Amino acid sequence: MVGAHALGVNPHSIGIGVDGNFETKPPTAAQMNSLVKLVLELMEKYHIPLDRVVPHRDVTEGTSCPGKLFPWDELMQRLYKGEFHSAAAGRHRGIKQVGKQRQNSGIMPDQEET
């Protein structure tokens, strides 16, 4: 069975839902941390390059999802760096495969590695 999150691309895409209305308030830090971790894990598992991670509005006409207050640039920067921040542990972990993919993707070439 295929879910119906984005007309025309459902059979070859992964949709991730984050609870909230990001037209009225941004996601919490915990939501962002969880989202970054999940997306990095999916990128690694399914060999998804960073340039294929797109907002719902880019594949579904008539939606502003994820919303004007969703920090898409922050999400992309954190994915680009291949890390997520553990609020509880106060540290971050890298994911090797994502790092290799971003080097070859041409995404954010003006950003320096840290």
C-alpha positions as CSV (number, residue, x, y, z in Angstrom):
1,M,0.0,0.0,0.0
2,V,1.3,3.5,-0.9
3,G,0.4,6.5,1.2
4,A,-1.0,9.6,-0.4
5,H,1.2,12.5,0.8
6,A,2.2,14.0,-2.5
7,L,0.3,13.4,-5.7
8,G,2.4,11.8,-8.5
9,V,5.4,11.0,-6.4
10,N,4.1,8.7,-3.7
11,P,5.6,5.5,-5.1
12,H,9.1,6.9,-5.0
13,S,9.2,9.3,-2.1
14,I,9.1,9.4,1.7
15,G,6.8,11.9,3.5
16,I,7.5,12.9,7.0
17,G,4.9,14.7,9.1
18,V,5.8,17.0,12.0
19,D,3.0,17.9,14.3
20,G,2.0,21.6,14.4
21,N,0.9,24.6,12.4
22,F,4.1,26.2,11.3
23,E,2.1,29.1,9.8
24,T,1.5,30.3,13.4
25,K,4.5,29.1,15.4
26,P,7.8,27.3,14.6
27,P,8.6,23.7,15.6
28,T,10.2,23.1,19.0
29,A,13.9,22.4,19.4
30,A,13.0,18.8,20.3
31,Q,11.0,18.5,17.1
32,M,13.9,19.8,15.0
33,N,16.4,17.5,16.7
34,S,14.2,14.5,16.0
35,L,13.5,15.5,12.5
36,V,17.2,16.0,11.7
37,K,18.1,12.7,13.2
38,L,15.3,10.9,11.3
39,V,16.1,12.5,7.9
40,L,19.8,11.8,8.3
41,E,19.0,8.1,9.1
42,L,16.7,7.8,6.1
43,M,19.3,9.5,3.8
44,E,21.9,7.0,4.9
45,K,19.7,4.0,4.8
46,Y,18.2,4.7,1.3
47,H,21.1,6.6,-0.2
48,I,19.2,9.8,-0.6
49,P,21.3,12.8,-1.7
50,L,20.7,16.2,0.1
51,D,19.3,17.8,-3.1
52,R,16.4,15.3,-3.0
53,V,15.2,16.5,0.4
54,V,12.5,19.0,-0.4
55,P,9.6,20.6,1.4
56,H,6.1,19.3,0.7
57,R,5.2,22.6,-1.1
58,D,7.8,21.7,-3.8
59,V,6.0,18.5,-4.8
60,T,2.3,19.4,-4.0
61,E,0.6,22.2,-5.7
62,G,-1.5,24.5,-3.5
63,T,0.2,23.9,-0.2
64,S,2.5,26.2,1.8
65,C,3.6,23.2,3.9
66,P,5.7,23.1,6.0
67,G,4.7,26.7,6.7
68,K,6.3,30.1,6.7
69,L,7.7,29.7,10.3
70,F,9.3,26.4,9.6
71,P,13.1,26.9,9.6
72,W,13.9,25.2,6.3
73,D,17.3,26.8,6.0
74,E,18.3,25.6,9.5
75,L,17.1,22.1,8.6
76,M,19.2,22.1,5.4
77,Q,22.3,23.4,7.1
78,R,22.1,20.7,9.8
79,L,21.5,18.0,7.2
80,Y,24.4,19.5,5.1
81,K,26.7,19.2,8.1
82,G,25.5,15.6,8.6
83,E,24.9,16.1,12.3
84,F,22.1,16.3,14.9
85,H,22.4,17.9,18.3
86,S,21.5,15.9,21.3
87,A,20.0,18.3,23.8
88,A,20.2,15.8,26.6
89,A,23.8,14.9,25.9
90,G,25.0,18.3,24.7
91,R,26.9,16.8,21.8
92,H,26.5,16.1,18.2
93,R,27.1,13.0,16.1
94,G,28.0,12.8,12.4
95,I,26.8,10.3,9.9
96,K,29.5,9.3,7.4
97,Q,27.4,8.3,4.4
98,V,25.6,11.7,4.4
99,G,28.9,13.5,4.5
100,K,30.1,11.6,1.5
101,Q,26.8,12.4,-0.4
102,R,26.9,16.1,0.4
103,Q,30.5,16.3,-0.9
104,N,29.4,15.0,-4.3
105,S,26.0,16.7,-4.4
106,G,27.1,20.3,-5.2
107,I,24.6,21.4,-2.5
108,M,25.7,24.5,-0.6
109,P,29.2,24.7,-2.2
110,D,29.8,28.1,-0.6
111,Q,29.5,26.7,2.9
112,E,32.7,25.7,4.7
113,E,33.1,22.5,6.6
114,T,33.6,22.9,10.3
